[in-house]
Structure formats: C-alpha cells, structure tokens
Amino acid sequence: MTKIITCVDGSAMTTAVTNAAIWASNKLDKPILFLHTIEKEQQHGADNYSGAIGLGARSALLQELTELDEQRGKLALKLGKELLERVSKQAQDCVTQKVESMQRHGELADAIVDIEDKTRLIVIGRSGMEHGDNYSALGSNIETLLRKASHPVVLIPETFTQPTSFMVAYDGRQTADNALQRVIDGGLLHGLHCHLVSVKNNETNVEEKFIAAQQKLKEKGFDLTASFVEGDIFDSLMDYKQKHKIDLIVMGAFGHSKLRQFFLGSNTLKMLERSKVPMVVLR
C-alpha cells in the first residue's frame, strides 16, 4: 500500500507538518510513514592547519575530531528516534490507518527516491531545522526534492489548518490539463472549493480551453469559482489569493510557458517565501 511520506526534522514546523499528514491520511485513507534523515555534515578540522602544526599533534586532533563526529552521530540518531516516536504517537491518536516511521542516513531527496514505490504523497515543511524561526527561508532540500520527486509534494508553512478552498492556475497548455486531471483523480482536494484562475497569455485558444477546464471540474462535482484575469502573473495570482482568502495553492512544476515558468525557479521561490498557505506541487 502506498503511504503519506512525511518528512520531519524536529524544526519549528514539525507540528504543522504532522497535522498536515494527519489531514492527508484521513482524506486519502492512506497510512503515514514518518521519515527522518541524518545528513552528513562537512567537518573542518585539523586538515585546515596541516601546514602549521606538527604531525603528532595533527594526528591527535584528527582522532579527537573523529570521536566527536561519532558522538554527534549517535546523538543525532537518538534525537531522531525520539522525534519519530513523538510524532507517531500524535498521529496514531488521530488517524484510522497505520502509522510507521523510518530513519535514514544521507540526503533527503535520495531517501525519498529510494521509497518511491511506497509513496502516494510527500509532506514536508518549507523550512528546516537550519532556519530556526525564519519561516520565510526555504529549506535547502526543497528545490532538489521538487525536481526529483515523481509524486505530489505538499509544502507546509509554520502553521497548518485544514483547508476549505484551493487555487489552481491554468494556462491552457497540456501540462496544465495534466495537472488539472491529477487534481480531479487525486482525491486530496475533493470537497474543497476550487478557484480556477487563468492569467491572460499568448497561448492559442486559452479562453476556450479555460471554459472546457471549468466544465470538467463541474462535471466531477467540484464547487467552482473561475476567474480569467490580466496583468503580471505573480502579482495577479497573489492578489487573487489575498482577495479570496485562499487556503491552499496548487502548482504544476516544470514547464515552458510564462505561467509555467512562474511555477519554477526564482518565481516559485518568491511565491513560497511570500505565501503563508500550504502548496501542492504536481509533476
């Protein structure tokens, strides 16, 4: 059975990420797998001073650094296990499906790729432990994860409240239609009010395609508000989000039109930094 892969690191966003995983598990009727990774830190030690100290002193310092690294590793392992026990207990009290946990050494994105066949959805905070309380900063793993993951990724801000509405931007391209179909087939967003928004662009017959997209959503039972707007893509979507108090944003990743480029690179990072609501990124 595929699972809600939930990435936790003990940062300030861990509670919000856990709450989001609980929501997703109950919506999709899927088990949760909490994943904690221990990434190797680059150590700068006695090698930096190899030309200034004697060989014997250098060897002794390297031995001390090695022992210190081992102590750090054991402590990280212990803290990670305690974290997994805590979030698992929290989730077990709130879901009907099974709750599991996994601890891995190495890069987070690689760990997720390794369990791709067990994945239904990935839930992760947009900032990690290294950012402390700086919630606007993006975690170092986010862009790599979005490029490597083949399953939907839910990016969680510092707090999480179960959404009642979501916004999906539509540009008329095949990639946008694919993303829309994944929204329809996925189940996670069923029952939420859908705001389908298109920013005027140079795509051929975009208005006709926009109307067809509306019809498809309505036929599938979505409560829908459709808006065709003009202006700068980023500003127009952010203004719409603010005006309509959108709870969640759906983004398609990796395309070539201006709207798709908005969901990629610097504009994606800008959106993630400025938006205070969860985002679902679809490949």
PyMOL commands that set and color helices and strands:
alter all, ss='L'
color gray80, all
select helices_A, chain A and resi 14-28+46-49+55-92+108-114+116-118+129-131+142-148+174-186+206-219+233-244+258-262+265-274
alter helices_A, ss='H'
color red, helices_A
select strands_A, chain A and resi 3-7+32-38+99-105+119-125+153-156+165-169+193-199+224-229+249-252+279-282
alter strands_A, ss='S'
color yellow, strands_A
deselect
rebuild
show_as cartoon
